[in-house]
Amino acid sequence: MTASSLAQSSIASSEKLIVALDVPDVAQARKMVELLGDSVGFYKIGMELAYGGGLSLVEEFSRAGKQVFVDLKLHDIGATVEKAAAQIARLGARFLTVHAFPQTLAAARRGAEGSGLQVLGVTVMTSYDDADLAAAGYRLHLSELVALRAMQAREAGIAGLILSPEELSATRALVGADMLLVTPGIRPAGAALDDQKRVATPYDALSRGADFIVVGRPILSAAEPRQAALAIQREIAAALAGPNTRPTE
Ligand code: C5P
């Protein structure tokens, strides 16, 4: 997908930035959301915050007009995943991650049915390499397993996938235009890498076919988080405006 075809996308530019609220408690999360104000409309609540009481924020933020991505990477027997997804749907979340195993994908889709919740599949954790997969008993290479699971996620009828910027172009070619692709590992040009190894700028991730980008530390650890978020929103708008709009900074 090219930047110009992205301009046709029905997702509003300001919705494409998801801020990862990787903070340990509800008070810090609320403080950050207040600080960011209208510069961010979409937040990710992951395991750290969720297990620190943060699931209560899903309803609170949804009522306040924010969208919420619950990143709990569910994986259990089908009945349990289905009921858990239905509970997350009742809270008003927009996205929920599950591991991309066929039973789990199908169960999560059933649990989300009829609600506004969209299920995202995690293909293979990006901290794994071929040696990790072999040690866990897999015969496939990493890229083969990512491709297999991406296709299984599409067949299960879930909304999208979460994947690294490196996997975007190949996965977009494989699954087609209809699945949502959501990517972390985003670093604006010149930002610290932290522990991320394979990164892309917001502009490049969108140009390679991402529908949403997930950004944590470049905003949370910035001296002025709101300004950092606004700069990323400008870069997103530039990518969506078409080719040859790459920011020069
Ligand atoms: O701070 P940073 O921008 O690196 O945060 C990225 C977010 O995306 C974190 O919540 C992290 O857990 C998540 N994530 C990731 N890489 C993956 C999967 C999830 O960075 N492969």
Boltz pocket constraint, residues with backbone or C-beta under 6 A from the ligand:
constraints:
  - pocket:
      binder: B
      contacts: [[A, 20], [A, 22], [A, 46], [A, 125], [A, 126], [A, 127], [A, 164], [A, 184], [A, 185], [A, 186], [A, 193], [A, 194], [A, 196], [A, 214], [A, 215], [A, 216], [A, 217], [A, 218]]
      max_distance: 6.0
